[in-house]
C-alpha cells in the first residue's frame, strides 16, 4: 500500500465510501437527474458509477494498480464533465448554477488529475506526456482555479440561499456569504497567476471542509437532511477530499511563493509505505 499524501488517502477512502453508500441506500437520485432521459441504459449508469468509485478508490491505494485506477477515474470524470455537466451551459447559459455544477465536477477532475500525474507510468509519459508530471499538475491547478471562480460567483448570485446555510449561532449571515464568495474568487486569482498558490489552495480546501463540518454534519447528526441535502452533504465531502489532493500538490512550494514552483511530488512518493508480508 502506498500513500502519496494525506489528501490522497482521504480522497481514495472517500471514493470507496461514497460508492458503497450509493449501493447500500440505493439513492441514485442525484446521478439520474443529470443524465438525459433519452440516454440508453440510463438506469444502470449509477451502478456503473458504484463500480468505478469502489474499484478506483481501492486501486488508488495499491502501488501496482494506482496508475491504472487514476487513469480510469480521470477518463470517467472527464467524460461525465464534458458530456453531462457541460451540456447545461448550452441549455441555460444565463443560470449561474450550471457553472457551479460544472465547477464541482472540475474540482473532482483536478484532484484525480494530480494523482494521475503523480502515479503515471512510463507508458503514460510516452503517450500522454502533457497530462503527466509537472505539466499535468499545472493543468489540474488551472481547472481547480476555474472551479473556484464558479464557487465564488455562485455565492453572490444566490446570496440569500448561501446566507441561509450559515449556522444560526454565527452573526452576520449575509456578511459571511459575501466573505466566503470573495475568498473563493481571491483563491482562484492566486492559483491561476501562481502567486501564493499553496496558501490559496489550502485555505479554499479548509473553507470547503469547514462548510461541510459546520453546515451539513450537524444536520446529518440531527437526522434532518432531506434527500437533496444528503446529496449536497456527500458532494461537499467529496469536493473537500479532492481539493485536499490539489492542496497537497503544493507541499514542496513555499507558502508565499510567486510563480510556479513544481518540484514534482511523485519524485518523493510515498510518504507512507505499508508492506504486508506473510
C-alpha positions in Angstrom: 0.0 0.0 0.0 1.4 3.4 -1.0 0.0 6.7 0.2 1.4 9.8 -1.5 -0.2 12.3 0.8 -2.9 12.6 3.4 -5.2 14.1 0.8 -4.6 11.1 -1.4 -5.6 8.7 1.4 -8.7 10.7 2.3 -9.8 11.0 -1.4 -9.4 7.3 -2.1 -11.2 6.2 1.1 -14.0 8.8 0.3 -14.5 7.3 -3.2 -14.9 3.8 -1.8 -17.3 5.1 1.0 -19.4 7.1 -1.5 -19.7 4.2 -3.8 -20.7 1.8 -1.1 -23.2 4.3 0.4 -24.9 4.6 -3.0 -25.1 0.8 -3.3 -26.4 0.2 0.2 -29.0 3.0 0.2 -29.9 2.7 -3.5 -30.2 6.5 -3.6 -29.1 7.5 -7.1 -31.4 10.5 -7.5 -28.6 13.0 -7.8 -26.9 11.0 -10.6 -30.0 10.3 -12.6 -31.1 14.0 -12.5 -28.0 14.9 -14.5 -28.4 12.2 -17.2 -30.7 13.0 -20.2 -33.7 10.7 -20.2 -33.0 9.5 -23.7 -29.6 8.1 -22.9 -29.6 4.3 -23.4 -29.1 2.3 -20.2 -29.7 5.4 -18.1 -30.9 3.3 -15.2 -27.7 1.2 -14.9 -25.4 4.2 -15.0 -25.5 4.7 -11.2 -24.3 1.1 -10.7 -21.5 1.6 -13.2 -20.5 4.6 -11.1 -20.5 2.5 -8.0 -18.2 0.0 -9.6 -15.9 2.8 -10.8 -15.8 4.6 -7.5 -15.1 1.5 -5.4 -12.6 -0.1 -7.8 -10.7 3.1 -8.5 -10.8 4.3 -4.9 -9.4 0.9 -3.7 -6.9 0.8 -6.6 -5.5 4.3 -5.8 -4.1 2.8 -2.5 -2.2 0.0 -4.2 1.1 0.7 -5.9 0.7 -1.9 -8.8 -2.7 -0.5 -10.0 -2.6 3.1 -8.7 -1.7 4.5 -12.2 -4.5 2.4 -13.9 -7.0 3.4 -11.2 -6.2 7.1 -11.6 -6.3 6.8 -15.4 -9.7 5.2 -15.4 -11.2 7.5 -12.9 -9.8 10.6 -14.7 -11.3 9.4 -18.0 -14.7 8.7 -16.4 -14.8 12.1 -14.7 -13.7 14.0 -17.8 -16.4 12.2 -19.9 -19.0 12.9 -17.2 -18.0 16.6 -17.1 -17.9 17.1 -20.8 -21.0 15.0 -21.8 -23.3 15.6 -18.9 -22.3 18.7 -16.9 -21.1 21.0 -19.6 -24.2 20.5 -21.8 -26.3 22.5 -19.3 -24.2 25.6 -20.2 -25.7 25.5 -23.7 -29.2 24.7 -22.3 -29.2 27.5 -19.7 -26.2 29.8 -20.3 -27.6 32.6 -18.1 -28.1 30.5 -15.0 -25.1 30.6 -12.7 -26.0 27.3 -11.1 -24.9 25.4 -14.2 -21.5 26.9 -13.9 -21.3 26.0 -10.2 -22.2 22.4 -11.0 -19.5 22.3 -13.7 -17.1 23.7 -11.2 -17.9 20.9 -8.7 -17.0 18.4 -11.4 -13.8 20.3 -12.2 -12.6 20.0 -8.6 -13.0 16.2 -8.7 -11.2 16.2 -12.1 -8.4 18.3 -10.7 -7.9 16.1 -7.7 -7.8 13.0 -9.8 -5.5 14.6 -12.4 -3.0 15.4 -9.7 -3.0 11.7 -8.7 -2.7 10.6 -12.3 0.3 13.0 -12.8 1.9 11.5 -9.7 1.4 7.9 -10.5 1.9 8.0 -14.3 3.8 5.0 -15.7 6.3 5.0 -18.5 3.5 4.3 -20.9 1.6 7.3 -19.7 4.7 9.5 -20.0 5.3 8.3 -23.6 1.8 8.6 -24.9 0.2 11.2 -22.6 3.2 13.2 -21.6 1.3 16.5 -21.5 -1.0 15.1 -18.8 1.7 13.7 -16.5 4.4 15.2 -14.3 4.6 18.9 -13.7 2.5 19.8 -16.8 -0.3 17.5 -15.6 -0.2 19.1 -12.1 -0.4 22.6 -13.7 -3.4 21.6 -15.7 -5.1 20.3 -12.6 -4.4 23.5 -10.8 -5.8 25.6 -13.6 -9.0 23.6 -13.6 -9.2 23.9 -9.8 -8.7 27.7 -10.1 -11.5 27.9 -12.7 -13.8 26.0 -10.4 -13.1 28.5 -7.6 -14.4 31.2 -9.8 -17.7 29.4 -10.3 -18.0 28.8 -6.5 -17.3 32.5 -5.7 -19.8 33.8 -8.3 -22.5 31.4 -7.0 -22.2 32.9 -3.5 -23.1 36.3 -4.9 -25.7 35.0 -7.4 -27.5 33.0 -4.7 -26.7 35.3 -1.8 -29.9 34.6 0.2 -29.5 30.8 -0.2 -25.9 30.9 0.9 -26.7 33.2 3.9 -29.5 30.8 4.9 -27.0 27.9 5.2 -24.8 29.8 7.7 -25.1 28.3 11.2 -27.6 30.1 13.4 -25.1 30.7 16.1 -22.9 32.8 13.8 -23.7 36.5 13.3 -23.9 38.4 10.1 -25.1 35.7 7.8 -25.1 37.8 4.7 -21.6 39.1 5.6 -20.3 35.5 5.7 -21.9 34.8 2.4 -20.1 37.8 0.8 -16.9 37.0 2.6 -16.7 33.3 1.5 -17.6 34.2 -2.0 -14.9 36.8 -2.1 -12.3 34.3 -0.7 -13.1 31.8 -3.4 -12.5 34.4 -6.1 -9.3 35.5 -4.4 -8.1 31.9 -4.3 -8.9 31.5 -8.0 -6.8 34.5 -8.9 -3.9 33.4 -6.7 -3.8 29.9 -8.1 -4.2 30.9 -11.8 -1.5 33.6 -11.7 0.8 31.4 -9.4 1.1 33.9 -6.5 0.6 32.3 -3.0 -0.9 29.3 -4.7 -0.2 27.0 -1.9 -1.8 29.3 0.7 -4.9 29.8 -1.6 -5.3 26.0 -2.2 -5.0 25.2 1.5 -7.4 27.9 2.6 -10.0 27.1 -0.1 -9.8 23.5 1.0 -10.2 24.4 4.6 -13.2 26.6 3.7 -14.9 23.7 1.9 -14.1 21.4 4.8 -15.4 24.0 7.3 -18.6 24.3 5.3 -19.1 20.5 5.4 -18.5 20.3 9.2 -20.5 23.4 10.2 -23.4 23.1 7.9 -24.0 19.5 6.8 -22.6 17.4 9.6 -24.9 18.9 12.3 -27.9 18.4 10.1 -26.8 14.8 9.4 -26.3 14.1 13.1 -29.7 15.6 13.8 -31.3 13.4 11.1 -32.8 16.4 9.4 -31.2 16.0 6.0 -33.6 15.7 3.1 -32.7 13.5 0.1 -31.4 16.5 -1.9 -29.5 17.8 1.2 -27.9 14.4 1.6 -26.6 14.7 -1.9 -25.3 18.2 -1.1 -23.5 16.8 2.0 -21.9 13.9 0.2 -20.9 16.3 -2.6 -19.3 18.8 -0.2 -17.4 15.9 1.4 -16.0 14.7 -1.9 -15.1 18.2 -3.0 -13.2 18.7 0.2 -11.3 15.5 -0.3 -10.5 16.3 -4.0 -9.4 19.8 -3.1 -7.1 18.4 -0.4 -5.3 16.5 -3.1 -4.8 19.7 -5.1 -3.5 21.4 -2.0 -1.1 18.6 -1.4 0.4 19.2 -4.9 1.9 22.4 -3.4 3.7 20.6 -0.5 7.1 21.4 -1.9 6.2 25.0 -2.7 6.8 27.9 -0.2 3.5 29.3 1.2 4.0 32.8 -0.2 5.8 31.8 -3.4 5.3 33.9 -6.5 5.3 32.0 -9.8 5.2 28.3 -10.4 7.4 26.0 -8.2 6.8 22.5 -9.4 9.0 20.0 -7.6 7.1 17.0 -8.8 5.7 15.3 -5.8 5.9 11.8 -7.4 9.7 12.0 -7.2 9.3 11.7 -3.5 6.5 9.2 -3.2 5.4 7.7 -1.0 5.2 9.4 2.4 3.7 6.2 3.8 4.6 2.8 2.5 2.8 -0.2 4.1 4.1 -3.6 3.0 2.2 -6.7 4.0 4.3 -9.8 4.3 3.1 -13.3 5.2 
